[in-house]
Amino acid sequence: MSQMCRTGSFHDRRRLKQQMARCWHPIGMERHLTFATLSVQDGVRQIMNFSGKIVGVFSFAACLLLATLALAQNPPASDTKPQATPPKPEQQTRITIEVKGGDSQMPVENASVYLKYVEEHKIKKNKTLEMNVKTNRDGIAHVPDAPLGRALIQVVAEGWKPFGRWFDISDPAQTFKVHLERPPKWY
């Protein structure tokens, strides 16, 4: 290490190459740290500082654009008050299902009533939904928020034959009458 590597003049490329060749000896693999060179991190910092400034300018421009659009959407205040339109009530559906059974048309209490329908989607796969309610002492079951359209109504009660049929629900307050029969006797 008796020889010292010096850069000398940066303008003289030949001298610089010769000095670098002396510093990078293939056998010794010694390198002197006297050269003033840029590292990779310095280049990355410069790029990051530059890109940070660009992002800042673009975000400021986007904020200004959004502010002008928000101001453009609000109409100027006038002396006349606009007439407020009354809100339309949403159409609530409530299906009533009357379950009676036997020859005497007696109400069937505590029967499980299933309402199944298909929720259709244009992009996704269609979804089958199911609602379950029970009948009261009068044999009546109310299904709130039932969709309009085609639906499968199934009734299952202990001691009665199961019932199932497709119905078209067209009225928001529609009533369906279901008649159950006794199962045949097995001997």
C-alpha positions in Angstrom: 0.0 0.0 0.0 2.9 2.2 -0.6 1.3 3.7 -3.7 -1.5 6.1 -3.1 -4.2 6.4 -5.7 -5.0 10.0 -6.6 -7.6 11.2 -9.0 -5.7 14.2 -10.2 -7.6 16.2 -12.8 -11.0 14.9 -13.7 -10.6 16.3 -17.2 -7.8 13.9 -18.2 -9.5 10.6 -18.8 -6.4 8.6 -19.5 -4.8 9.4 -16.3 -8.0 8.6 -14.4 -8.2 5.2 -16.1 -4.6 4.4 -15.3 -5.0 5.3 -11.6 -8.2 3.2 -11.4 -6.4 0.3 -12.9 -3.7 0.6 -10.3 -6.2 0.8 -7.5 -8.2 -2.3 -8.6 -5.4 -4.9 -8.7 -6.7 -8.4 -9.5 -4.6 -10.2 -7.0 -4.8 -7.9 -4.0 -8.4 -6.7 -4.6 -7.6 -3.6 -2.6 -9.5 -0.4 -3.3 -8.7 2.9 -1.9 -11.7 5.0 -0.8 -10.2 8.3 -1.9 -12.2 8.6 -5.1 -15.1 11.0 -5.0 -17.9 9.1 -6.8 -21.7 9.1 -6.5 -23.3 6.1 -5.0 -26.5 4.4 -6.1 -28.4 5.9 -3.2 -27.5 9.4 -4.3 -29.1 8.7 -7.6 -32.2 7.2 -6.1 -32.6 10.2 -3.7 -32.5 12.6 -6.6 -35.1 10.6 -8.5 -37.3 10.3 -5.5 -37.1 14.0 -4.7 -38.0 14.8 -8.3 -41.0 12.4 -8.3 -42.1 13.7 -4.9 -42.3 17.2 -6.4 -44.3 16.0 -9.4 -46.7 14.2 -7.2 -47.2 17.3 -5.1 -47.8 19.5 -8.1 -50.4 17.0 -9.5 -52.2 16.6 -6.2 -52.4 20.4 -5.9 -53.8 20.7 -9.4 -56.3 17.9 -8.7 -57.5 19.7 -5.5 -58.0 22.9 -7.5 -59.9 21.1 -10.2 -62.2 19.4 -7.7 -62.8 22.7 -5.9 -63.8 24.4 -9.2 -66.1 21.5 -10.1 -67.8 21.7 -6.7 -68.4 25.4 -7.0 -69.7 24.9 -10.5 -72.3 22.4 -9.4 -73.9 24.7 -6.8 -76.3 27.0 -8.5 -76.4 30.7 -7.4 -78.9 31.5 -4.7 -82.1 33.1 -6.0 -84.9 35.0 -4.3 -87.6 32.4 -5.2 -87.6 29.2 -3.2 -87.9 26.1 -5.3 -91.0 23.9 -4.7 -90.1 20.8 -2.7 -91.4 17.6 -4.2 -92.9 15.2 -1.7 -90.8 12.1 -1.3 -92.3 9.0 -2.8 -93.1 6.3 -0.3 -91.2 3.1 -1.0 -93.4 0.3 -1.9 -93.5 -2.1 1.0 -94.7 -5.6 0.3 -96.4 -7.8 2.9 -97.6 -11.1 1.7 -100.2 -13.0 3.8 -100.5 -16.8 3.6 -103.5 -18.5 5.0 -102.9 -22.2 5.8 -106.0 -24.3 6.4 -106.3 -28.1 6.4 -108.6 -31.0 6.3 -112.2 -31.3 5.2 -113.4 -28.9 7.9 -111.0 -26.1 6.7 -109.5 -25.7 10.2 -106.5 -23.4 10.6 -103.1 -25.1 10.9 -101.1 -23.7 13.7 -97.3 -23.5 13.9 -96.7 -24.6 10.3 -93.4 -23.6 8.7 -93.9 -21.4 5.6 -90.9 -21.1 3.2 -90.8 -18.4 0.5 -88.1 -19.0 -2.0 -87.2 -16.6 -4.9 -84.4 -15.9 -7.3 -82.6 -12.6 -7.2 -81.4 -12.0 -10.8 -78.1 -10.3 -11.6 -76.9 -9.2 -15.0 -73.2 -9.7 -14.3 -73.0 -12.0 -11.3 -74.5 -15.4 -10.9 -78.2 -15.4 -9.9 -78.8 -15.8 -6.2 -81.5 -18.0 -4.6 -82.9 -16.5 -1.4 -85.2 -18.0 1.2 -87.4 -16.6 3.9 -89.0 -18.7 6.7 -92.0 -17.8 8.9 -94.4 -19.6 11.1 -98.2 -19.5 11.2 -100.1 -18.2 14.2 -103.2 -19.7 15.9 -105.4 -18.5 13.1 -103.2 -20.3 10.5 -101.9 -17.0 9.1 -98.3 -16.2 8.2 -97.1 -12.7 7.2 -94.0 -12.4 5.0 -92.6 -8.8 5.2 -90.6 -7.3 2.3 -91.3 -10.1 -0.1 -90.1 -9.3 -3.7 -92.6 -8.9 -6.5 -92.3 -11.6 -9.2 -92.3 -15.4 -9.2 -91.8 -17.2 -5.9 -92.0 -20.7 -4.5 -94.2 -21.1 -1.4 -93.7 -24.3 0.6 -95.7 -25.2 3.7 -94.6 -28.0 6.1 -96.6 -28.9 9.2 -96.6 -31.9 11.5 -99.3 -34.3 10.7 -100.0 -32.8 7.2 -98.8 -33.5 3.7 -96.2 -30.9 2.6 -97.3 -28.3 0.1 -95.3 -26.5 -2.5 -96.2 -24.4 -5.5 -94.9 -21.5 -7.6 -96.9 -18.2 -7.3 -96.7 -14.9 -9.1 -96.6 -12.0 -6.6 -98.0 -9.0 -8.4 -99.7 -7.0 -5.6 -97.8 -5.6 -2.6 -100.5 -6.8 -0.2 -101.5 -10.1 -1.8 -103.1 -13.0 0.1 -102.5 -16.7 -0.8 -104.7 -19.5 0.5 -103.1 -22.9 1.0 -105.0 -26.0 1.7 -103.2 -28.9 3.4 -104.4 -32.6 3.3 -103.8 -35.4 5.7 -101.2 -38.0 4.7 -102.5 -41.5 3.6 -102.5 -44.1 6.3 -99.9 -46.8 6.2 -101.1 -50.2 7.3 
